Amino acid sequence: MGKESYKKKKKESFVSKIVNAMLTFILVGFIASQVCNAASNNLRIAQVSDAHFSSFEDNTSYKMLKDSTKLLDDVILQINTSGAYDFVIFTGDLINKPKVSELEKFITHANHLIYPWYAIDGNHDVAIGGDLSKEKFLSILAENNSRMKQNNIYYAFTPKKGYRVICLDSIIDYKVTTNGEIYNKEMEWLKKELDKYKNETIIICTHVPVAEPFSSPSHKMNNEYELKKILKTHSNPVVVLQGHYHAAKIQQDGNMLFISCPSLVSFPNAFRVINLNNNKTKVKVDVFLKETGLKEVQTHAKIRTMGSSLLYGDELDRNASFELRRENL
């Protein structure tokens, strides 16, 4: 082979290597960008409801109050070791008795979470003329959790681009009742939030359900119809995380998905993991039920509970996937 031919082939080989390297770099960059985009569109939430934390009470007919500390710590450990989560939300009834000391003890445990956490009030958290008013409840949370420095008991935040989380106060504090209500001032605020974030996927967090998992006139939202009507004005998906009924239930109504979370202290002693993924035309929602690792406690809770199958729900109430349509606004 002549020297010129050898040099030409060597040069071509060198150029080929450069081109291949550049193509590989571009391909890797494209794949990496796709992975990053998928990750940035994804929102992972842990929902914990009705923990009914108690440091001094014995078990009742169906609530494992004596084990409430262990149950809470087990859930915190599960969340911390199964991440990553964008945030954790406690959807009411953090404590069983509305006492300052109980809320402070609950927060001590919650602060062991390695992910951001938020909370809303339940009917067991506040009392009329008692130790814990709504204002006191919020101020104690604010003192111990920098993310809870809110002006109102109801509030909203943006955990990631494309999502808006709206935390509602559904608790009546002008009379003793287990029913819920969204007051007029809060309803007006909700309308403004939905209008301002019309392009976003909305996550509503409420203690008293917007859609009942089963009928209970003494626990339902008094102005449920009006609230649903407002939520239906939002063109993009609305995912509602709710508690209060201690039941696992998932219901879809058009572009709205209602996810009821069971209680930690009553069977099935579980919490929720919700994974959302925003795309241009749809939002995929994967919902999971995560049961306590304290199986002996769970077994005792089931024995104590009448209608345990209603609280446990069907398989599609525990683990299921949904698609909600997105509008290109």
N, C-alpha and C positions, 0 to 999 in steps of 0.2 A: 504493500500500500504506500502511495506517495505521501510525502510530508504534508502537502497542501490538503489532500483529501483527509488525512488524519486530523489536521488542525480544524478543518471544517466540521467534521463529525464531533470533535470534542467541543467546539463552540456551540453546535446545535444541541448537544447533550446538556451543556451548561444552561442554555436558554430554556430548554425543556424543563429542567429542574426548577428554574426560577418561576416559569409559568405555572407549573404544577403546585409549587409552594404557595403562589399567590391565590390560585383557585382553591386550594385547601384552606387557606386563611379566610377567604371570603365565605366558603361553605361553613366553616366552624363559627365564624361571626354571625352568619345567618341563623344557624341552629341555636346559638347562644341567645340571639335577640328574640327568637321565637319562644324559647324557654323562659326568658325574662318577662316577655309580654304575657305569657300564660300565668306566670307567678304574680305579676302585678295586677292581673284581672281577677285573681283568686282571693277570696276572703274566707278565713276559717275562724269559726266562733265556737266557744264552749258555753252552753247555757245551763246554769245551775239554778234550780227553783225550789222554793219551799224547804229550805234546809232546817228551819225550826230549831236552830241551835239553842241548846239549854245546858247550863252548867250545874243545875241543881234539881231538875225534875226527874221523876221516875217515868217509865213507859206507860202510855195510856192503852186504851183498847186497840188502837191501830198505829199510834205514833211511837217510834223507838227513840224517845227523847233521851233516855239514859245513854244511848249509843250515838247520839247526834254528833258529838265531838269526833269520835272515831270515823263516823261516816263522812263528815266534812273533810277530815284529814286524808282519808282514802281517795276521795275525789280530787283533792288538790294534788296528791301524788300522781294519780292517773294523768291529770292534765299536764303536769310538769314533765312527765316522762313520755308523752305521746305527741309532742308539738310538731311543728310550731303553730301557735295560734296568734291571730291578730289581736284578739281580746277575749276576755271572759265576762259574761254578764250574769248577775244574780237577779232573777226576776221576782223579787219580793218574798216576804216572810223569811227574812234572813234569820230572825230569832223567834222564839216561841212566846216570850213575854216581853212587852215593850218597856224594857229597863235599860238605862244608860250603861250599866255595868255589863249587861249581856251583849249589847251591841259592840262595846269596846273589846270584849273577849272574842267575839266573832271576827272582828277586824284583825286582831292579832293572828288568827289562823289564816284568814284570807290573804294577808300580806306575805304569806309564804309562797304565793303564786309567783312564778317567774315571768308571767305575761301581764299586760295591762288589764285591770279589772274595774268594772263599773257595777252599780247597783241601783235598783228602784225600790220603792216602798211597797210593802204588803200590808194587809189588814192586821197582822200580828205585830208589825213593826212600830206602829204609832197608836196612840190612845187619846181619847178625849179627856182633857184635863189631867192626864197622867204624866208619868216620868218622861215619855218621849212624844213630843209633838212632831209634826212634819219638819218644822224649822230646826228643832234640836237634832232630829235624825240626820238631816242634811249637814248640819254644822259639824257633827261628830265624824261623819264620813269625810268631810273636807279637811278636817284637822289631821286625819290619818291616811289620806289617799290624795295625792296631788292632782290626780285626774278628776276628782270629784268636787273641785272648787267651782260649783255652779251657783248661779244667781237664783235659780228656781228649783223646786223639787222635780219638775219636768225639764228636760234639757235635750240637746242633740249634739252630735259630733261626727266628724268625717274620719273614719279609720284608714281609708285608702281612696284614691281617686275612683270615682264611679259609684261610690256607696255613701249613703247618708243614714246614720243610726238615730232614731228618734225614741227617746225614753219617756214614757207617759206616766203621769201620776193618776192612777185609777181608783184611789182610796177615798171614801167618804169620811169626813171628820167632823160633821155637824150632828151626827147621831150614831148610835151603836147599831151596826149592820155589817153583814158580810157581802152585801151587794157592792157593786162598783159604779163609778160615774166619772165622766170627763167634764169638768166644769167649763162654762162658756168661754172664759178668758183663755183657758188652755186650748180649747177647740179652735179659737181664732188664731192662736199661735201655730197650731198644727196646720191649718190651711195655708198660712204664710210659708211655713217650712216646705210643704209639698209643692207650692207654686215656685218657690225659689230654687228648689232642687228637682225640677221637673224632668231633667235628663238622667237623673240618678236612679239606681236601684235602692229602694227604701227598706230599711229593717226597722220595724216597730217593736219595741219592748214594753210589755205591759204585764202587770200581775193579774188583774181581772181580765178574762178572755174577751176578745172582740167577737169570736165565734165559739160558742160553748162546745166542749168535747162531748158532753151529754147534758140533758136538761136538768137544771137546778135553779128554780125560781129564787131561792134565797142566796144564790151566789153570782147570778148573772150581772152583766153590765146593764144598768138602767137605760142608758141612751145608746144602746148597741146599734140600732137601726141608723141613727144620725151619724154615728162614727163610721160605720161601713160605707154610707153614702159619700162621705168626704174622702175616704180612702180610695173609692172607686173612681174618683176624678183624676187620680194620678195615672197617666198613660203607661208608665213603665212599671215593672214588677214591684209588688209590695209583699214582703215576707214578715209575718207577725209571730214573734216569740212570746208565748204566754204561759201562765202558771195557774195557781189558785185551786184547781180542781184535782191536783195530785194524779193526773191521768196522762197516759201516752196516747195522743191522737194527732193525725195529720189530715187536714181538709183543704182542698183546692177549690177556689171560686174564681173562675176566669184567670185573671192576672194576679190574683192574691193567693198566698199560701199561708195557712194558719197552722203553726206548730205548737202543740201543747206539750209541756214538759212535766213529767211526774215529779214526785217529791223525793228528797233524800231520806226522810225519816219514816216514810210509809212505803209499802210495797208498790212498785218494784225497786225502790231505793236506787234511783238511777239519775243520770243527767244526759244532756244532748250534745252532740257534735254536729254542727251545720257547716257545710262547705258550699260556697257560692262561687260560680264562675261566670263573669260578664263576657258576652260576645256581642257582636254588632246587632244580631237579630233575636237573640234569646239569652236567658240566664238559666244555667243549669244549677239545680239545688239538690245536693245529696244530704240526706238526714239520717243520723245514726242514734241509736239508744245505747248508752254505755252504763252497764249495771255495776253496782258496788262489788269490790273484791271481797267484802266481808260476807261470805256466803251463809254463815251460821246466823248472823243478824238478819239477812234477807229471808232466810227460811222461817225464822220466828215471826218476822213482819208479815209474811204471807199467811201464816196460820192465824194470825190475829185479825186479818182483813176480810171482811165480807165483800164479795164482788171483786176479788183480786183480778179476775180475767178482764173486767171492765177497765181497771186501772192499767193493766199491762197492754191492752189493746191487741189488735191483730198484727200480723207480721208487717203489713204495709203501714201500720201506725208506728212501728219501731224503726224499721230501716227501709228507706225508699228513695227513689230519684224522681225529680220533676223538672219539667222545662216550662219556663214562663216567657212569654213573648215580649220582646223589646221594641219600642217605637224609635224610629230614626227622626228625632225632633231637630 
